[in-house]
């Protein structure tokens, strides 16, 4: 049968409509994932971004060096979007099998009531959290080795939903090898955050990964409120009335102390102290000679963060040079050793990044005990003779 011109035109119109419809569907899935995304605002953290999308969340990691990573955290109840070449990987929301590699990441699980999701960790003796140590005692957490780098074969054999590594050290070298094994690797850069609350805000990244975004936001809001309220306690104290504060200790003739851009220095300042190394730039640890430190800090009123010495006498015996500082002579030396785990790990190092409000209040109690009210120390304690 021969079609009349009007029939041909009608058929062409149908074909064009069908093609246009297909294009729209393809564009819709592309748009819903990458373009129609709603950024969830962050207040302090600079190392990551979170976006709400139709099928879950997008977690974007901004490393200090290297290529940015973009993960789709897929809600299993939502239809997946089209495959995107920009994605580093896809992670199931509410993951049940995860591996962490740094103790600072552990409190994210305990605060989000997700301790049961940790399946493996390196150097288990370093963990102080009671909830996790209980699981370790029950052999529910696999040991990934006791060296500086986790056992790659054990990680792959565990088949985790994702692995979180810190953005420094040998652990970071695992990322490429695990990507090759199709295991998503999330690089946690909390240690690079300049503001103490920026470190704490990384719990939102973990919250998105675990499908507990609302809980993570609530936890952070509480910590932020506590921190900002505490910082107001000493905010109006004039600089000339503030105590001078020394930090750090000697190790093989080198004095290691926090730089002025570090979170410790920021906390000392927010607590109302004058940090003796406030003019020395650096986010990490400064390497100083003893003579310089003695010149700058001999008369410092307080010494906060004197490693993990057990007592003043033990500290002085280990290195008699410590006795030349006024803070040592007046028994105003404080360490972060108040709370330890069953195997000797310090809660300050495990939990401090997430709870800068408690660290701040501890420091306020050291500097201005009358202003700290009924606050009980969480991490710091004065060294006895």
C-alpha positions in Angstrom: 0.0 0.0 0.0 1.3 3.5 -0.9 1.1 6.1 1.8 -0.3 9.5 0.9 1.8 12.6 1.7 -0.4 13.4 4.6 0.2 9.9 6.0 3.9 10.2 5.6 3.9 13.5 7.5 1.8 12.0 10.3 4.3 9.1 10.6 7.3 11.4 10.6 5.6 13.5 13.4 5.1 10.3 15.5 8.8 9.3 15.0 10.0 12.7 15.9 7.8 12.8 19.0 9.1 9.4 20.1 12.8 10.5 19.6 12.1 13.7 21.5 10.5 11.8 24.3 13.5 9.4 24.5 15.9 12.4 24.6 13.9 14.0 27.4 14.0 10.8 29.4 17.7 10.5 29.0 18.2 14.2 29.8 15.9 13.8 32.8 18.1 11.1 34.4 21.2 13.1 33.7 19.7 16.3 35.0 18.2 14.7 38.1 21.6 13.4 39.2 24.1 16.1 38.2 22.2 19.3 37.5 19.1 19.3 39.7 21.2 18.8 42.8 20.6 20.7 46.0 23.7 21.6 48.0 23.5 20.9 51.7 25.2 24.0 53.3 28.2 23.4 55.5 29.2 26.0 58.1 33.0 25.3 58.6 34.3 22.3 56.7 36.1 23.0 53.5 37.2 19.5 52.5 33.9 18.1 51.3 30.5 19.0 49.9 27.2 17.2 50.1 24.3 17.4 47.6 20.8 16.0 47.8 19.8 14.3 44.5 16.7 12.3 43.4 18.4 8.9 44.1 20.2 9.8 47.3 23.2 12.0 48.0 26.4 13.1 46.2 29.4 13.3 48.4 32.3 15.3 46.8 35.7 15.1 48.5 38.1 18.0 47.9 41.6 16.7 48.7 44.6 19.0 49.4 46.4 17.4 46.5 45.2 15.2 43.7 41.9 14.6 41.9 38.6 15.4 43.5 36.3 12.4 44.2 32.5 12.2 43.6 30.5 9.4 45.1 26.8 8.7 44.6 25.3 7.4 47.8 22.4 5.4 46.4 19.1 5.1 48.2 18.0 1.5 47.5 14.4 2.6 47.5 14.9 5.1 44.6 15.5 4.3 41.0 19.2 4.8 40.0 20.2 7.6 37.7 22.1 7.0 34.5 25.8 6.0 34.8 27.9 9.2 35.1 31.5 9.3 34.0 32.2 11.9 36.6 31.4 9.5 39.5 34.3 8.0 41.4 32.0 5.3 42.7 28.5 4.3 43.9 27.9 3.5 47.6 24.7 1.9 49.0 23.1 4.3 51.5 22.9 2.7 54.9 26.0 0.6 54.3 26.3 -2.3 56.7 29.9 -3.3 56.0 32.5 -0.6 56.4 36.2 -0.3 57.2 37.8 2.7 59.0 41.5 3.3 59.3 41.9 6.1 61.9 40.7 6.3 65.5 39.4 9.8 64.9 36.7 8.3 62.6 35.5 5.9 65.3 33.3 8.4 67.3 31.3 9.0 64.1 30.0 5.5 64.3 29.3 5.5 68.1 27.6 8.9 68.0 25.5 7.8 65.0 24.6 4.5 66.8 26.3 2.5 64.0 29.1 0.8 65.9 27.8 -2.6 64.6 28.7 -1.6 61.0 32.4 -1.6 61.6 33.8 -4.9 60.2 37.6 -4.3 60.2 40.3 -1.8 61.5 44.1 -1.7 61.7 45.8 -1.6 65.0 42.8 -2.5 67.1 44.7 -1.8 70.4 44.5 1.9 69.5 40.7 2.0 69.8 39.4 3.4 73.1 35.6 3.5 72.5 33.8 1.1 74.9 31.2 0.2 72.2 33.9 -0.8 69.7 36.2 -2.5 72.2 33.2 -4.7 73.2 32.8 -5.8 69.6 36.5 -6.4 69.3 36.4 -8.6 72.4 33.6 -10.6 70.8 35.8 -11.0 67.6 33.3 -9.1 65.5 36.0 -6.7 64.1 38.8 -8.0 61.9 42.4 -7.0 62.7 43.9 -5.4 59.5 47.5 -5.6 60.9 49.6 -3.7 63.4 51.9 -1.9 61.0 51.7 1.5 59.5 49.6 0.3 56.6 46.5 -1.9 56.7 46.6 -5.4 55.1 45.3 -4.9 51.5 44.5 -8.6 51.0 42.3 -8.6 54.2 40.5 -5.5 53.1 39.7 -7.0 49.7 38.7 -10.3 51.2 36.3 -8.5 53.6 34.4 -7.1 50.6 33.3 -3.8 52.4 30.8 -1.4 51.1 33.4 1.3 51.4 36.7 2.1 53.2 37.5 5.5 54.8 41.2 6.5 54.9 42.9 9.6 56.2 44.5 12.0 53.7 48.0 11.4 54.9 50.6 8.7 55.5 51.0 5.3 54.1 47.2 4.6 54.4 46.5 7.0 51.6 48.6 4.9 49.2 45.9 2.2 49.5 43.3 4.3 47.6 44.5 3.5 44.0 44.9 -0.2 44.7 41.4 -0.5 46.3 39.8 1.5 43.5 41.3 -1.1 41.1 39.5 -3.8 43.2 36.2 -1.8 42.8 36.1 -0.9 46.5 35.1 2.7 47.1 37.6 4.7 49.1 36.6 7.9 50.9 39.5 10.1 51.9 38.8 11.9 55.2 40.6 15.2 55.3 39.3 16.4 58.7 42.9 17.0 59.9 43.3 19.7 57.3 40.4 21.8 58.6 41.5 25.1 60.0 38.6 25.6 62.4 37.9 23.1 65.2 34.3 22.9 64.2 35.4 22.2 60.7 36.9 18.9 61.9 33.7 18.1 63.8 31.5 18.8 60.8 33.0 15.8 59.0 30.4 13.7 60.9 28.0 14.9 58.2 30.0 13.1 55.5 29.8 9.9 57.5 26.1 10.6 58.2 25.4 10.8 54.5 27.3 7.5 53.9 25.4 5.7 56.6 21.9 7.1 55.7 21.9 9.1 58.9 22.1 12.6 57.6 19.5 14.1 60.0 21.1 12.5 63.0 24.6 13.8 62.0 23.2 17.3 61.5 21.6 17.2 64.9 24.8 16.0 66.6 26.9 18.7 64.9 24.4 21.5 65.7 24.6 20.5 69.4 28.4 20.6 69.3 28.5 23.9 67.5 26.0 25.5 69.9 28.1 24.3 72.9 31.4 25.6 71.3 30.0 29.0 70.4 28.5 29.5 73.8 31.7 28.5 75.5 33.8 30.8 73.4 31.7 33.8 74.6 32.7 33.1 78.2 36.1 34.6 77.7 35.6 36.5 74.5 35.6 39.9 76.2 38.7 39.4 78.3 41.4 42.0 77.2 44.6 40.5 75.7 46.7 42.0 78.5 44.7 40.1 81.1 44.9 36.7 79.4 47.4 34.0 80.6 50.3 33.0 78.4 50.2 29.4 77.3 53.0 27.0 76.3 52.3 23.8 74.5 54.4 20.8 73.2 57.4 18.9 74.4 61.0 17.9 73.5 61.8 14.8 71.5 65.5 14.1 70.7 66.5 17.8 71.2 63.6 19.1 69.0 60.6 20.8 70.6 57.4 19.9 68.8 54.5 22.4 69.3 51.3 23.3 67.4 51.6 26.1 64.8 49.5 29.2 65.0 47.1 27.9 62.3 46.5 24.5 64.1 43.3 23.6 65.9 45.1 23.5 69.2 46.3 27.1 68.8 42.7 28.2 67.8 41.3 26.4 70.8 43.8 28.1 73.1 42.8 31.5 71.7 39.1 30.8 71.9 39.5 29.7 75.5 41.0 33.1 76.3 44.8 32.3 76.2 47.8 34.0 74.6 49.6 31.3 72.8 53.4 31.8 73.0 53.9 30.6 69.4 51.1 32.6 67.9 53.4 34.3 65.4 54.7 31.0 63.9 52.6 29.9 60.9 51.7 26.3 60.4 48.7 24.0 60.6 50.7 21.1 61.9 53.6 20.7 64.3 56.4 23.2 64.6 60.0 21.9 65.0 61.8 24.3 67.3 65.1 24.3 69.2 65.1 24.3 73.0 66.9 27.7 73.4 64.3 29.4 71.3 61.4 27.9 73.3 63.0 28.8 76.6 63.4 32.4 75.5 59.8 32.6 74.3 58.1 30.6 77.0 60.2 30.6 80.2 57.6 32.8 82.0 54.5 31.3 80.5 51.7 31.0 83.0 50.4 27.6 81.8 51.7 24.6 80.0 48.8 22.8 78.2 49.4 19.7 76.2 52.6 18.3 77.8 52.4 14.9 76.0 51.4 11.9 78.2 53.7 12.2 81.2 52.5 10.5 84.3 53.7 13.1 86.9 55.8 16.2 87.2 58.6 14.3 88.9 58.7 11.7 86.1 58.6 14.5 83.5 61.5 16.3 85.2 63.5 13.1 85.5 63.0 12.3 81.8 64.3 15.7 80.8 65.7 18.2 83.4 65.3 21.0 80.9 61.6 21.1 81.6 62.4 22.4 85.1 63.5 25.8 83.7 59.9 26.8 82.8 57.8 28.8 85.3 54.7 26.6 84.5 56.6 23.6 85.6 57.9 25.3 88.8 54.4 26.4 89.8 52.7 23.0 89.0 50.7 24.5 86.1 51.3 21.6 83.6 48.4 19.9 82.0 48.2 16.7 79.9 45.4 15.2 77.9 45.6 11.8 79.6 42.5 11.9 81.8 40.5 9.2 79.9 42.0 6.1 78.4 40.7 3.0 76.7 41.2 -0.5 78.0 44.4 -0.9 76.0 45.8 2.5 76.9 44.6 4.7 74.0 43.7 8.3 74.8 40.2 9.5 74.3 41.5 13.0 73.6 43.0 11.8 70.3 40.1 9.6 69.4 37.2 11.9 70.3 38.7 15.4 70.4 38.2 16.2 66.7 34.5 15.5 67.1 34.1 17.2 70.5 36.0 20.5 70.3 33.4 22.0 72.6 34.6 19.7 75.4 38.3 20.5 74.6 37.5 24.2 74.7 35.6 23.9 78.0 38.5 21.9 79.5 40.9 24.7 78.5 38.6 27.4 79.9 38.5 25.5 83.2 42.3 25.5 83.2 42.7 29.2 82.5 39.6 30.6 84.2 38.3 27.9 86.7 35.8 30.4 88.2 34.2 31.0 84.8 33.9 27.3 83.9 31.0 26.7 86.3 30.4 23.0 87.1 32.2 21.7 84.0 34.1 18.5 84.7 37.3 17.8 82.8 36.8 15.4 79.8 40.4 15.1 78.6 42.9 17.2 80.5 44.3 16.9 84.0 46.9 18.7 86.0 50.1 16.8 86.6 50.7 15.9 90.2 54.2 16.0 91.7 
